[in-house]
């Protein structure tokens, strides 16, 4: 288990705020800093620095990611996830590339599935969905003239050993291909998340992705250590050669609760005698797609129909703003109880709606819509006894 001890604050100008009372300047950098600092104080964390992007750039964000990759920061605290983008699709990308957990002080959203909001601990093992850390130190390395040229991307140029930063990128590329993503979509993902390219080009191309996917050296040989398994390489080659992408069905997020493997989608008619679509773990059971759809629809509507209340008769916003102004000035602060007070004012159900980013747009589904489901469902697991565990974005 990884314990969060050192937390940094990230703030930026954003036009996506505005879910609270307009008479309070919740959008300001000072309020964002105060809200995040209130959490740090009440959880007894060490303050690891303030990072602010006021001009719309991501200069401070890249610098912060560098410190995370170096092990100097355990968590990034923001006011809420709207500081990044109101799109859940973007939040999913943030979760994939961040080497540490990001936590919203007011919406209680966090970017590691196993994170415990009470103990501030989470599993830090490497999985397909978590800890795909794209180190911002790679950016600094390129500025210093480091090259990923003739030596295959993923390895150090000097000793041909594994470069942990670029090796994670290689694993991510193979994982995305294995999950059925088209080469063009993988290219777009790498460019959108600003992952440094193997050569001098400023952006990834289909060819640069294919060169990696077709390079068998990543399975390991006399010169280079293994980065991916031969089985994964062979499977990806089958996908590329057949020019078909694996269909994950309407529930690409579902995994086996026993072994954490992704369930295989078996579509009706894809093989002889298969009349019913289902999701299957080869070792621990399966579930019919129709049953899974029914369960997901029921749980999503229960989630959407939750009520919430926020108390507005309080001077807490002014006190948070004052705290933030002192943080921006670099003054020593110790205002205890502000974050705990906030939690007491927010109804439990509101916490799981992460600032209303989804709730205010969607209230009910008559039929299960995979696009909406993706915005609501954070993880889905099939247990050995056939039950389905569902976590929504922002749930504890």
C-alpha positions in Angstrom: 0.0 0.0 0.0 1.2 3.5 -0.8 0.6 6.1 1.9 0.1 9.8 0.9 2.3 12.0 3.0 3.4 14.9 0.7 0.7 16.8 -1.2 1.1 19.6 -3.7 -1.6 22.1 -4.7 -2.4 22.7 -8.3 -4.5 25.7 -9.4 -5.4 27.2 -12.8 -7.8 29.6 -14.4 -10.8 27.8 -15.7 -14.1 28.8 -17.2 -15.7 25.5 -16.2 -16.4 26.6 -12.6 -19.7 28.1 -11.5 -21.6 25.4 -9.7 -21.8 27.3 -6.4 -23.3 30.6 -5.3 -22.1 33.5 -7.5 -21.6 36.0 -4.7 -18.5 34.0 -3.6 -15.4 34.0 -5.8 -15.0 30.2 -6.0 -13.4 30.5 -9.4 -10.4 32.5 -8.1 -6.9 31.1 -7.8 -6.9 32.1 -4.1 -10.1 30.1 -3.3 -8.7 27.1 -5.2 -5.5 27.2 -3.1 -7.5 27.7 0.1 -9.8 24.8 -0.5 -6.9 22.5 -1.3 -4.8 23.7 1.7 -7.8 23.1 4.0 -7.7 19.4 3.0 -3.9 19.2 3.5 -4.1 20.7 7.0 -7.1 18.6 8.2 -5.5 15.4 6.9 -2.1 16.2 8.5 -0.2 16.1 5.2 3.1 17.7 4.4 2.7 20.6 2.0 4.9 19.9 -1.1 4.4 23.2 -3.0 2.0 25.4 -4.9 1.8 25.1 -8.7 -0.3 27.7 -10.6 -1.1 28.1 -14.3 -2.8 31.5 -14.7 -2.2 32.0 -18.4 -4.0 29.0 -19.8 -0.7 27.1 -20.3 0.4 23.9 -18.6 3.9 25.0 -17.6 3.3 24.5 -13.9 1.4 21.3 -14.5 4.4 19.8 -16.4 6.8 21.0 -13.6 4.5 19.4 -11.0 4.4 16.1 -12.9 8.2 16.1 -13.0 8.3 16.4 -9.2 5.8 13.5 -9.0 7.9 11.3 -11.2 11.0 12.1 -9.1 9.1 10.9 -6.0 8.9 14.3 -4.3 5.1 14.5 -4.4 2.6 11.7 -3.3 -0.6 13.5 -4.3 -2.0 16.5 -6.2 -4.8 18.4 -4.5 -7.1 20.5 -6.6 -10.4 22.3 -5.6 -12.3 19.9 -7.8 -11.7 18.1 -11.1 -13.3 20.9 -13.1 -9.9 22.5 -12.8 -8.8 20.1 -15.6 -11.9 19.8 -17.8 -15.6 19.0 -17.3 -15.2 16.0 -19.6 -15.1 12.6 -17.9 -13.2 11.3 -21.0 -10.4 13.7 -20.1 -10.5 12.7 -16.5 -10.0 9.1 -17.6 -6.8 10.2 -19.5 -5.6 12.0 -16.4 -6.0 8.8 -14.4 -3.9 6.8 -17.0 -1.0 9.2 -17.2 -0.6 10.5 -13.6 2.1 8.7 -11.5 0.4 9.8 -8.3 -3.2 10.2 -7.1 -5.1 13.5 -7.8 -7.8 14.4 -5.3 -10.6 17.0 -5.5 -11.0 18.7 -2.1 -14.6 19.7 -2.7 -16.0 17.0 -5.1 -13.9 14.2 -3.5 -13.1 12.7 -6.9 -9.8 10.8 -6.9 -7.9 9.2 -9.8 -6.9 5.9 -8.3 -9.6 3.2 -8.0 -8.2 1.7 -4.8 -7.6 5.0 -3.0 -9.0 5.2 0.5 -10.3 8.6 1.4 -10.1 7.9 5.1 -6.6 6.5 5.3 -5.2 8.2 2.2 -3.6 4.9 1.1 -3.9 3.1 -2.2 -2.5 0.1 -4.1 0.5 1.3 -6.2 1.0 -1.9 -8.2 1.2 -1.7 -12.0 -2.0 -2.7 -13.8 -3.4 -2.1 -17.3 -5.6 0.8 -16.1 -3.5 2.3 -13.3 0.0 3.6 -12.9 0.7 4.1 -16.6 2.9 7.0 -15.5 4.1 9.2 -18.3 6.9 11.0 -16.6 7.3 14.7 -17.3 11.0 14.2 -16.7 11.1 12.9 -20.3 10.2 16.4 -21.4 13.2 17.7 -19.5 15.4 15.0 -20.9 14.6 15.9 -24.5 15.4 19.5 -23.8 18.9 18.4 -22.5 19.5 16.6 -25.8 18.8 13.1 -24.8 17.9 10.9 -27.8 15.7 7.8 -28.2 17.0 7.3 -31.8 18.6 4.0 -32.9 18.2 2.3 -29.6 14.6 1.0 -29.6 12.1 3.3 -27.8 11.8 2.0 -24.2 15.5 1.4 -23.6 18.4 3.5 -22.4 20.8 4.5 -25.2 24.0 3.9 -23.1 23.5 0.5 -21.5 20.5 -0.8 -23.4 18.7 -1.3 -20.1 15.0 -0.6 -19.7 14.1 3.1 -19.4 11.2 3.1 -16.9 9.7 6.3 -18.5 9.6 5.2 -22.1 9.0 1.5 -21.3 5.7 2.5 -19.6 4.7 4.2 -22.9 5.5 1.0 -24.8 3.4 -1.0 -22.4 0.6 1.5 -22.7 0.7 1.3 -26.6 0.5 -2.5 -26.5 -2.3 -2.5 -23.8 -4.4 -0.1 -25.9 -3.8 -2.2 -29.0 -4.7 -5.4 -27.1 -7.9 -3.7 -25.9 -9.0 -3.1 -29.5 -8.1 0.5 -30.0 -7.2 1.4 -33.6 -3.7 2.6 -34.4 -5.0 6.0 -35.3 -6.8 6.3 -31.9 -3.6 5.3 -30.1 -1.7 8.0 -32.1 -4.3 10.6 -31.1 -4.1 9.6 -27.4 -0.3 9.9 -27.4 -0.5 13.3 -29.0 -3.3 14.6 -26.8 -1.5 13.6 -23.6 1.7 15.2 -24.9 3.9 12.1 -24.6 7.3 12.7 -26.2 8.0 11.0 -29.5 10.7 8.4 -30.2 12.6 10.7 -32.6 12.8 14.4 -33.5 9.2 14.7 -34.7 6.9 16.9 -32.7 4.0 14.5 -32.9 3.2 10.8 -33.1 2.2 9.3 -36.4 0.5 6.0 -37.3 3.9 4.8 -38.6 5.7 5.6 -35.3 3.0 3.6 -33.4 3.2 0.7 -35.8 7.0 0.5 -35.6 6.7 -0.1 -31.8 3.8 -2.6 -32.2 5.7 -4.6 -34.8 9.0 -4.6 -33.0 9.6 -8.1 -31.5 12.6 -6.9 -29.4 10.1 -5.8 -26.7 9.6 -9.5 -26.0 13.3 -9.6 -24.9 16.4 -11.1 -26.6 20.1 -11.3 -26.0 20.6 -7.6 -26.2 17.4 -6.2 -24.6 15.4 -7.0 -21.6 11.7 -8.0 -21.9 9.1 -5.2 -21.6 6.0 -7.0 -22.8 5.1 -10.7 -22.9 5.5 -12.8 -26.1 1.8 -13.7 -25.7 0.7 -10.1 -25.7 3.0 -9.4 -28.7 1.5 -12.4 -30.6 -2.0 -11.4 -29.9 -1.4 -7.8 -31.0 0.1 -9.1 -34.3 -3.0 -11.2 -34.9 -5.1 -8.0 -34.5 -2.9 -6.0 -36.8 -2.7 -8.8 -39.4 -6.4 -9.4 -39.5 -7.1 -5.6 -39.7 -9.8 -6.2 -37.1 -10.0 -4.5 -33.7 -11.2 -6.5 -30.8 -14.8 -5.5 -29.9 -15.0 -4.7 -26.2 -18.8 -4.4 -26.3 -20.8 -1.9 -24.3 -18.8 -2.6 -21.0 -15.1 -2.2 -21.8 -14.4 -1.4 -18.1 -15.5 -4.7 -16.7 -13.0 -6.9 -15.0 -12.8 -10.1 -12.9 -13.0 -9.4 -9.2 -10.8 -12.5 -8.5 -7.9 -12.1 -10.9 -8.3 -8.5 -12.1 -8.2 -9.6 -15.8 -10.4 -7.9 -18.4 -13.4 -10.0 -19.3 -13.6 -11.2 -22.8 -16.6 -10.0 -24.8 -18.2 -12.9 -26.7 -20.6 -11.5 -29.2 -23.6 -13.6 -30.4 -22.8 -15.1 -33.8 -19.0 -14.4 -33.6 -18.4 -18.2 -33.2 -20.7 -21.1 -34.2 -23.6 -21.9 -31.9 -23.1 -18.8 -29.8 -26.6 -17.4 -29.6 -26.2 -15.1 -26.6 -23.6 -12.3 -26.1 -21.7 -12.5 -22.8 -18.6 -11.4 -20.9 -16.3 -14.2 -19.7 -13.3 -14.7 -17.5 -11.7 -18.0 -18.5 -11.0 -18.9 -14.9 -13.8 -17.5 -12.8 -17.1 -17.4 -14.7 -19.2 -15.3 -17.0 -22.3 -13.2 -17.2 -24.8 -12.6 -20.1 -24.7 -9.2 -21.7 -28.4 -8.8 -21.2 -28.1 -9.4 -17.4 -25.2 -7.0 -17.2 -27.1 -4.3 -19.1 -30.1 -4.7 -16.8 -27.9 -4.4 -13.7 -26.0 -1.4 -15.0 -29.2 0.5 -16.0 -30.7 0.0 -12.6 -27.6 1.1 -10.7 -27.0 4.1 -13.0 -30.5 5.4 -12.5 -30.2 4.9 -8.7 -27.0 6.9 -8.9 -28.7 9.7 -11.0 -31.7 9.9 -8.7 -29.8 10.7 -5.5 -30.6 13.9 -3.8 -28.1 16.3 -2.4 -28.0 19.4 -0.2 -25.5 22.1 0.4 -25.7 24.6 3.2 -25.2 28.2 2.1 -25.6 29.8 5.5 -22.0 29.8 6.4 -18.9 32.1 6.3 -16.7 29.2 5.3 -16.2 30.5 1.7 -14.7 33.8 3.0 -12.4 31.9 5.4 -11.3 29.5 2.6 -10.6 32.5 0.4 -8.6 34.2 3.2 -6.6 31.0 3.7 -5.9 30.8 0.0 -4.6 34.4 -0.1 -2.2 33.6 2.7 -1.0 30.5 0.8 -0.4 32.6 -2.3 1.7 35.0 -0.2 3.8 32.1 1.1 2.7 32.7 4.7 2.6 29.9 7.3 -1.0 28.6 7.8 -2.7 26.3 10.3 -6.4 26.8 10.0 -7.8 23.5 11.1 -11.3 22.3 10.6 -12.3 24.0 7.4 -12.2 20.9 5.2 -14.0 18.8 7.9 -16.6 21.5 8.2 -17.1 21.4 4.4 -17.6 17.6 4.5 -20.2 17.9 7.2 -22.2 20.4 5.1 -22.2 18.3 2.0 -24.7 15.4 1.8 -23.1 12.0 1.3 -24.9 11.5 -2.1 -23.6 14.8 -3.4 -20.0 13.6 -2.9 -20.4 10.9 -5.5 -21.7 13.4 -8.1 -18.3 15.1 -8.3 -19.5 18.6 -8.5 -22.6 17.8 -10.6 -20.5 17.6 -13.8 -22.6 14.6 -14.9 -25.7 15.0 -12.7 -26.7 18.4 -14.1 -26.8 17.0 -17.6 -28.3 13.5 -17.2 -31.1 12.6 -14.9 -32.4 9.3 -16.1 -31.8 6.6 -18.7 -34.7 4.6 -20.2 -32.3 2.3 -21.9 -28.7 1.8 -21.1 -26.5 4.1 -23.2 -22.8 3.0 -23.2 -21.6 6.6 -23.8 -23.5 7.8 -20.7 -22.4 4.7 -18.8 -18.8 5.6 -19.4 -19.3 9.0 -17.9 -20.9 7.5 -14.8 -19.2 4.2 -14.2 -15.7 4.2 -12.9 -15.2 0.5 -12.5 -17.2 -2.7 -12.9 -16.2 -6.1 -11.5 -17.8 -9.6 -11.8 -17.5 -11.6 -8.6 -17.0 -15.4 -8.5 -20.7 -15.8 -7.3 -22.0 -13.8 -10.3 -22.6 -10.5 -8.5 -21.6 -7.2 -10.1 -19.7 -4.6 -8.2 -20.0 -1.1 -9.6 -18.1 2.1 -8.6 -19.2 5.4 -9.9 -16.8 8.4 -10.5 -16.3 10.1 -7.2 -17.6 7.2 -5.0 -15.7 6.5 -1.8 
